[in-house]
Amino acid sequence: SRQVRGLCGTYNWDQQDEFTTPAGDVEISVAAFVDTYRVSGECPPLGPVPAEPCGGFAGWGERAEAACTTVLHGAAFQ
C-alpha cells in the first residue's frame, strides 16, 4: 500500500498518528517529534514551539503545505 511518513505527517487523515517517528513511536509534542528526525549532531535540538507556529510568519503555512503536497503527489509515489 502507499504510505507516507515523515516530517510532513502520514496523510491518512488520522491526527492520532501524525507525529509517528522513524522508530514507529508516536510523539505528542512537535519538538520531540522533529528531534527524532535529526541526522546530524551539528543541528541543535528544537526548542519549544508556539501553539500556532506559522502565525508569526506570513505565508509559511502555505509554503509548508505546498512542499508536502509535492512530496505526496510527486513521481516517487506514482
N, C-alpha and C positions, 0 to 999 in steps of 0.2 A: 504494500500500500504506500501511497505518497505521504511522507511525513516531513514536517518542518519542526526544527527545534533549534534554539539558539537565542541570541540577544534580541531577535525580532519576535520571539514568542513561538507558540505552537500552531497558530492559525487553525485551531479546531473548534473555535467558538466556546471553549470551556475555560473560564477565567481561573478555575481552581488549579490548573497545571501550567499556567502561563510562565511561571518562573522555574521551569524544570532545568536543572543543572546538567552539565555533561555526564555526571555520575548517575543521573536519573532521580536525584532527590528534588524536592520542591521547596524552594526558599519562600519566606513570607515578606522579606524586605528587598527593595530594589538594590541597595548597596551590597548585601550578602550575595544576591543573585549575580550581579555584574562581576563581583570579585571572583566568582568561580570560573569565569572565562578569561581571566588574566593569564597570559602565557609567558610573561617576562617579569622578572623581579624588578626591572627598571621602571615599570609602571606603578605608581603609588596606588594603594587601596582607595576605593571610592568612599568619600565621607558621607555624612547624612544628606539625604535627597529631599528637597521640598515636596510637599503634597502635590503640587502642580508644577513639575519641573520645566515644562515648556511655557508656563505663564509669563515668565520674565524675558523670554526670547522669542519675539515675534517671528513666526514662520517656521520655527524649528519642529513643531509637531507635524506640520505638513511635509517637511523635508524627511523626517524620520519615517513617516507613513509611506512616502514615495519610495524611499530606499528599500524598505521591507517588501513593498509590493513588487519591486523589480526583482528581488531575490525570489519571492514566491512564484512569480509568473515568468521567470527567466528560462532560458534554454535548458538549464540543468534539471528542471522539473517537468519537462515536456515528455 
